[in-house]
Amino acid sequence: MKKLEMMYEGKAKKVYKTDNPKEYIVEYKDDATAFNGEKKGTITGKGAVNNKMSAALFELLEKQGVHTHHIKLLNDRESLVKAVKILPLEVIVRNVAAGSLAKRLGLEEGVPMKETVLEFSYKNDELGDPMVNDYHIMAMEFATEEQLEVIKKYALAVNDVLKKFFLEINIKLIDFKLEFGVYDNKVILADEISPDTCRLWDAKTNKKLDKDRFRRDMGGVEEVYQEVLSRINNKGN
């Protein structure tokens, strides 16, 4: 496996072609953004944390029957993944009112939802990733009806697995973002699962262990990223 030219650079990752057209290399960066790129900064060590955490959680999900793009961890900052074609949707899974949902609906942050909420956004930075529903998704052909059903099924399955896993390391999974892609004509989970894409609160103190510390200038960002990875690693030992 040989690393070739970079084909894409996003806010948090770079994607490289390899000499195998069915495999890419993803490199995680320390760059941090919030509010659709309006706020920018650096979180030292973030790339390594997000790479290792994503690999561990993708491997956990694979064992539970959720197909992912993950192949293997290559080093601190790079992973080998399947060459998926990403669908232009962000899937937000919410267990507790927080962030934009709390603001939008006038809810107090921390209020548990009576059932899991699934939201969809159209992946488009220029438009601010606007929310869409099933009808928009079909009309704009962001995904087929069959693909959307798989996405919903996987998103809820991921939530069930991760809620249980995180509670075992004294973390509450508040909400998180997922992305999916198509590989060999099948929908699989892609992107990452990290403190960048999840809201994680300490189960006893409600201390925020995620990118909200960067968004809200709370400080201690690097420390909480390392803390989450440390808890995951310690659980595996």
Stockholm file with secondary structure:
# STOCKHOLM 1.0

chainA/1-237         MKKLEMMYEGKAKKVYKTDNPKEYIVEYKDDATAFNGEKKGTITGKGAVNNKMSAALFELLEKQGVHTHHIKLLNDRESLVKAVKILPLEVIVRNVAAGSLAKRLGLEEGVPMKETVLEFSYKNDELGDPMVNDYHIMAMEFATEEQLEVIKKYALAVNDVLKKFFLEINIKLIDFKLEFGVYDNKVILADEISPDTCRLWDAKTNKKLDKDRFRRDMGGVEEVYQEVLSRINNKGN
#=GR chainA/1-237 SS CCEEEEEEECSSEEEEEESSTTEEEEEECSEEEETTTTEEEECTTHHHHHHHHHHHHHHHHHHTTCCBSEEEECSSSEEEEECCEECSEEEEEEEECCHHHHHHHTCCTTCEEEEEEEEEEECCGGGTCCEECHHHHHHTTSSCHHHHHHHHHHHHHHHHHHHHHHHTTTEEEEEEEEEEEEETTEEEEESCCSTTTEEEEETTTCCBCSTHHHHTTCSCHHHHHHHHHHHHHHHHC
#=GC SS_cons         CCEEEEEEECSSEEEEEESSTTEEEEEECSEEEETTTTEEEECTTHHHHHHHHHHHHHHHHHHTTCCBSEEEECSSSEEEEECCEECSEEEEEEEECCHHHHHHHTCCTTCEEEEEEEEEEECCGGGTCCEECHHHHHHTTSSCHHHHHHHHHHHHHHHHHHHHHHHTTTEEEEEEEEEEEEETTEEEEESCCSTTTEEEEETTTCCBCSTHHHHTTCSCHHHHHHHHHHHHHHHHC
//
